[in-house]
């Protein structure tokens, strides 16, 4: 009976993680919290891989989150995870969390060091890829592009 | 609500039975069961976005080992404004390193999308587009491959299991030489799997149809005419030489894709013609560079 109760508690705790007020982590290299729930809206805070945000509200695919300094902003759901991100992991962390479904070890598996080794072995040139990744189109440029072409500018959801 | 309660009750019963049955096993037995189950469950979905990013960069380097970049700033700016705007309207607008688009200096008719959001399009393919809507259709199709992680799905399961369960899964500064070497071999094999599928053999017909469906969705959301994808496929069909080395080798016969696109299009409203003149003007300026 105790085991059943324990299992029920585990389920309820898991369900609780879906509630608002949960802490989410940024799962992309860099993103912006925006004034409104739209990619065409102005970026108000830069967020980096592993940064944590507390959610306040979910509107379609956008989370309203609390930012440093008491401000609030909107982040798209594809930029966050409810998993814990360990940015600098020790060997003990690596052993403990290597197969965890709830923890992301930054730099685990295929990482910068593996790429470096692969570069040496394959003799492939990554310089054009590095250059390509620097091409970033700003929200203002995207908005101008849509407006000039009289495109609809879908605001983050149908 | 009743369904939810039923599922909840079933889960409780299942879980309690699972807990009780574990009593008859030793700790080592349980560990073995968990390890085996874990290995079986590992799939490409378990790659972190960061790992996907490094895979995609290396696949991109493989593409550039076969094709030269087309260094034209005006054309590159246009393709990135268009492509990065389209990506925002996909179901996966944020990707670890962002979406980036490169024109390849080749008369081949082809395009490639790596797992991490890098899209490569040849000048030969771009020349088949007759409007901005046409270029948008090409790019949206490639974004579709990224959204659905088609590249990652080309990695052989044995390598995925090895990459995600091996003892070499450690942070960079904790990996020993042997672990790093083993992991690099798995990485290299994985990149070769993707490059072979993407550049040499092509994706399955189902993946191409799926990417077409996503292209229609993106085009429609942005306000482009999805019908243009049909025109583009017809144009590709005219240039399709079975047994050819580029597009024909890596894509199914375009006419087979047209019916699918027409079927998907029925779910979306037709685009308005507003802004066509401006789009025509900027497309002409772009295609002049191609």
Interface residues (C-beta under 8 A of the other chain):
Chain A: X3 X4 X6 X7 X8 X10 X11 X27 X28 X29 X31 X39 X40 X49 X76 X78 X79 X88 X89 X90 X91 X93 X94 X95 X98 X99 X104 X105 X106 X107 X108 X109 X110 X111 X112 X113 X114 X115 X117 X118 X121 X122 X124 X125 X126 X128 X129 X132 X133 X135 X136 X137 X141 X142 X145 X146 X148 X149 X150 X151 X152 X153 X154 X158
Chain B: X8 X11 X12 X15 X16 X19 X20 X38 X47 X48 X49 X50 X51 X53 X54 X55 X57 X58 X60 X61 X62 X64 X65 X69 X76 X80 X81 X82 X84 X85 X88 X89 X91 X92 X93 X94 X95 X96 X97 X98 X100 X101 X102 X118 X132 X163 X164 X165 X167 X168 X169 X170 X171 X172 X173 X174 X175 X180 X181 X183 X184 X187 X188 X190 X191 X221 X222 X223 X224 X272 X274 X275 X278 X279 X282
